[in-house]
Amino acid sequence: QLGVSEYKLFGLLGMIKRLSNNAPWTKIISAFRFGLTKLNALDKIKRA
């Protein structure tokens, strides 16, 4: 069973898919993961 955060994530990814003119899911997931990695790196720099 999915929790609230999973539904929010799927909603966000669905919105990105609509805004990107129905780009392939592989491209959307790849870009999302890249963004998360970048945010993580910036957070580590800020905490250092």
Secondary structure, 3 states (H helix, E strand, C coil): CCCHHHHHHHHHHHHHHHHCCCCCHHHHHHHHHHHHHHHHHHHHHHHC
